[in-house]
């Protein structure tokens, strides 16, 4: 990859333009050739208007429908690849990069064996670690954030892991062309894990750059009180592990039971959604996973 690289940044927005502008502003990095695209997925209360515009050096793209996380990010990535960007950062509208983060991620991604890099992601609420990568146990169906709840420490290591959080995730253009786009059928959640697992299956690696950091608020798009996020988490959890590691029938049902228990356990422990509503959302997600349902949740 040439240096300095041409760096693309995609911010996905869904009804929170001020948050998206703040996220985009954090991606400015002296000495880097940075190109910004904000993809504005319409909300349910908006009349979808397809089009594009530019303001203050930022390209705004408005698809004619809500494409979800994967579809919206793919649209932005494809735009930036046409601009000859060497790497593209996927940035949630509720995430903010710390100074130097973009440079460190792109420098590390110059290693051709790496498909993607990510920073240490910190929780906006208390400054503790949200994620230092993701561990995926496909056989048992367990997917967990590494380092969650830890006090951040000064580190300079580059740590390989199973997957990275899509809140802040940098892909190399070469890897994107080799692995393919994000799977838009997930619609919301697990697209990041799925893509990283596909990259690793293709012989590439993903890594956390521990000297880079970003702050993430979380749950701003759907809202912390929305049971929909619990539905997608359960449905896509099942879909992801079954796509990447099919098991014999008995083992498949055992793993599904584990995933149900993990998601119900989270539904009971969280406090934003009433517990009965949360449990119903999880069960609906598992039911739809078994039916092979994908895409946007269909509201009865």
C-alpha positions in Angstrom: 0.0 0.0 0.0 1.4 3.4 -0.9 2.4 5.9 1.8 0.8 8.1 2.7 -2.3 6.2 1.7 -5.5 7.5 0.4 -7.9 6.8 3.3 -11.7 6.6 2.9 -14.1 7.0 5.8 -17.7 5.9 5.7 -20.0 7.2 8.4 -23.4 5.5 8.5 -26.3 7.7 9.6 -29.8 6.8 10.5 -31.7 9.9 11.6 -28.9 11.4 13.7 -27.1 13.9 11.4 -25.4 15.9 14.2 -23.8 12.7 15.6 -22.7 11.7 12.1 -21.1 15.1 11.5 -19.3 14.8 14.9 -18.0 11.3 13.9 -16.9 12.5 10.5 -15.1 15.5 12.0 -13.1 13.2 14.3 -11.6 11.5 11.2 -9.5 14.5 10.2 -5.8 13.6 10.3 -3.0 15.9 9.4 -0.7 14.5 6.7 -3.3 11.9 5.5 -5.3 12.1 2.3 -8.8 11.5 3.8 -12.0 11.3 1.8 -15.3 11.3 3.8 -18.7 9.8 2.8 -21.8 9.9 5.0 -24.5 7.4 4.0 -27.9 8.5 5.2 -30.2 5.6 5.6 -33.7 7.0 5.8 -35.8 6.5 9.0 -39.3 5.1 9.0 -40.8 8.6 9.4 -38.8 10.0 6.5 -39.8 10.0 2.8 -36.9 8.2 1.1 -35.2 10.5 -1.4 -32.4 9.0 -3.4 -29.5 11.3 -4.3 -26.2 12.8 -3.3 -24.6 16.1 -2.3 -21.3 17.5 -1.0 -20.7 20.0 1.8 -17.5 21.0 3.5 -15.6 18.3 1.7 -18.0 15.5 2.8 -20.0 13.6 0.3 -23.5 12.8 1.5 -25.2 9.8 -0.2 -28.9 9.1 0.3 -30.1 5.7 -0.8 -33.8 5.3 -1.7 -34.4 2.9 1.2 -32.9 1.8 4.5 -30.1 -0.6 3.4 -29.2 -1.5 7.0 -25.6 -1.5 8.3 -24.1 -3.8 5.7 -25.9 -2.4 2.7 -25.2 1.2 3.7 -21.5 0.6 4.4 -21.1 -1.3 1.2 -22.5 1.7 -0.7 -20.0 4.0 0.9 -17.0 1.6 0.5 -17.8 1.2 -3.2 -17.8 5.0 -3.7 -14.5 5.3 -2.0 -12.9 2.4 -3.9 -13.9 4.3 -7.1 -11.9 7.2 -5.7 -8.9 4.9 -5.5 -8.8 4.8 -1.7 -6.3 2.2 -0.4 -8.2 1.6 2.8 -11.6 2.4 4.2 -12.7 3.1 7.8 -16.2 2.0 8.8 -17.3 4.5 11.5 -20.6 4.4 13.4 -22.3 7.8 13.9 -22.0 7.3 17.6 -18.2 6.7 17.6 -15.4 9.3 17.8 -11.8 8.7 16.9 -9.1 9.7 19.3 -6.2 11.8 17.8 -3.8 9.6 15.8 -6.2 6.7 15.6 -6.7 6.9 11.8 -2.9 7.1 11.1 -2.1 4.1 13.4 -4.8 1.9 11.8 -3.7 2.8 8.3 0.0 2.3 9.1 -0.6 -1.1 10.5 -2.8 -2.1 7.6 0.2 -1.7 5.2 0.9 -5.3 6.2 -0.5 -7.3 3.3 -1.4 -10.2 5.5 -3.9 -8.0 7.4 -7.4 -7.6 6.0 -8.6 -5.3 8.7 -7.5 -3.3 11.8 -9.4 -1.8 14.7 -8.7 0.4 17.7 -9.3 -0.3 21.4 -12.9 0.9 21.7 -13.8 2.8 24.9 -17.3 3.2 26.4 -18.4 6.8 26.4 -20.3 6.3 29.6 -17.3 5.5 31.9 -14.1 5.5 29.8 -13.6 1.7 30.3 -12.8 -0.7 27.5 -15.8 -1.8 25.4 -13.7 -4.0 23.1 -10.2 -5.0 22.3 -11.4 -7.3 19.5 -13.9 -10.2 19.5 -13.4 -13.8 20.3 -15.6 -16.3 18.4 -16.1 -19.9 19.4 -18.1 -21.3 16.5 -18.4 -24.8 17.9 -20.0 -23.6 21.1 -21.7 -20.5 19.7 -20.0 -18.1 22.0 -19.1 -14.6 20.8 -17.7 -12.1 23.2 -15.9 -8.8 23.4 -12.4 -9.0 24.6 -11.3 -6.7 27.4 -14.9 -5.5 28.1 -15.0 -3.5 31.4 -11.2 -3.2 31.8 -9.5 0.0 32.7 -7.6 1.2 29.6 -3.9 0.8 29.7 -1.1 2.3 27.6 -0.1 -0.4 25.1 1.6 -0.5 21.7 1.0 -4.1 20.7 -0.7 -5.3 17.6 -2.9 -8.2 18.7 -4.5 -10.6 16.3 -8.0 -11.7 17.1 -11.0 -13.6 15.6 -13.0 -10.5 14.6 -13.3 -6.8 15.2 -16.2 -4.5 16.2 -17.9 -2.7 13.3 -18.2 0.4 15.4 -14.7 1.4 14.2 -13.2 -1.0 11.6 -10.7 -0.3 8.9 -10.6 -2.6 5.8 -7.9 -2.7 3.1 -9.2 -2.2 -0.4 -7.3 -5.3 -1.5 -9.0 -7.4 1.2 -12.4 -6.0 0.4 -12.0 -6.9 -3.3 -10.8 -10.4 -2.3 -13.3 -11.2 0.5 -16.3 -9.4 -1.0 -18.7 -6.9 0.5 -20.4 -7.1 3.9 -23.4 -9.4 4.0 -26.3 -7.1 3.8 -28.8 -9.9 4.7 -27.9 -9.5 8.4 -29.3 -5.9 8.2 -28.2 -5.0 11.7 -25.4 -6.7 13.7 -22.9 -9.5 13.1 -21.9 -8.2 9.6 -18.6 -7.3 11.1 -18.0 -10.7 12.7 -19.1 -12.5 9.5 -16.7 -10.4 7.3 -13.8 -10.9 9.6 -14.4 -14.7 9.7 -14.6 -14.7 5.9 -11.3 -12.8 5.7 -9.6 -15.3 8.0 -11.0 -18.2 5.9 -9.3 -16.6 2.9 -5.9 -16.7 4.7 -5.8 -13.1 6.0 -5.7 -11.8 9.5 -7.4 -9.1 11.5 -5.8 -7.2 14.4 -6.4 -4.6 17.1 -3.9 -1.8 17.2 -3.7 -1.2 20.9 -2.1 2.2 20.6 -5.2 3.5 18.7 -8.4 4.4 20.5 -12.0 5.5 19.8 -14.9 6.3 22.0 -18.3 4.6 21.4 -21.7 5.6 22.9 -23.6 2.6 21.6 -27.3 2.0 20.9 -27.9 5.5 19.6 -29.4 4.4 16.3 -32.2 2.1 17.6 -32.1 3.4 21.1 -31.1 1.5 24.3 -34.8 0.9 25.1 -35.6 -0.8 21.8 -36.2 -4.5 21.9 -35.4 -4.6 18.1 -31.7 -4.7 18.8 -32.2 -7.8 21.0 -34.1 -9.4 18.1 -31.3 -8.8 15.6 -28.6 -9.9 18.1 -30.3 -13.3 18.7 -31.3 -13.9 15.0 -28.0 -13.0 13.5 -26.0 -14.8 16.2 -27.5 -18.1 15.1 -27.2 -17.2 11.4 -23.5 -16.3 11.7 -22.3 -19.4 13.5 -24.4 -21.8 11.3 -23.0 -20.2 8.1 -19.4 -20.5 9.3 -19.5 -23.9 11.0 -22.3 -26.3 10.1 -22.6 -29.1 12.7 -24.4 -32.4 12.8 -28.1 -32.2 13.7 -27.7 -33.0 17.4 -24.8 -30.6 17.9 -26.6 -27.9 15.9 -29.6 -28.0 18.3 -27.3 -28.0 21.3 -25.5 -24.9 20.0 -28.8 -23.2 19.3 -29.8 -23.9 22.9 -26.6 -22.3 24.1 -27.2 -19.2 21.9 -30.8 -18.9 23.2 -29.6 -19.2 26.8 -26.8 -16.6 26.3 -29.2 -14.1 24.7 -31.9 -14.6 27.3 -29.4 -14.2 30.0 -28.4 -10.8 28.6 -32.1 -9.9 28.2 -32.7 -10.6 31.9 -29.6 -8.7 33.1 -30.0 -5.5 31.0 -32.2 -2.7 32.4 -33.2 -0.6 29.3 -36.0 -2.9 28.0 -38.6 -4.5 30.2 -37.5 -8.1 30.8 -40.6 -9.8 29.4 -40.5 -7.7 26.2 -36.7 -8.3 25.9 -37.2 -12.1 26.3 -40.0 -12.1 23.7 -37.7 -10.2 21.3 -34.9 -12.8 21.8 -37.3 -15.7 21.2 -38.6 -14.0 18.1 -35.1 -13.6 16.8 -34.2 -17.3 17.4 -37.5 -18.4 15.8 -36.8 -16.3 12.7 -33.2 -17.6 12.5 -34.6 -21.1 12.4 -37.0 -20.1 9.6 -34.1 -18.7 7.6 -35.4 -15.1 7.9 -33.0 -12.3 7.0 -33.0 -8.6 6.1 -35.1 -6.0 8.0 -37.3 -7.2 10.9 -40.9 -7.5 9.8 -43.1 -5.7 12.3 -46.5 -7.6 12.7 
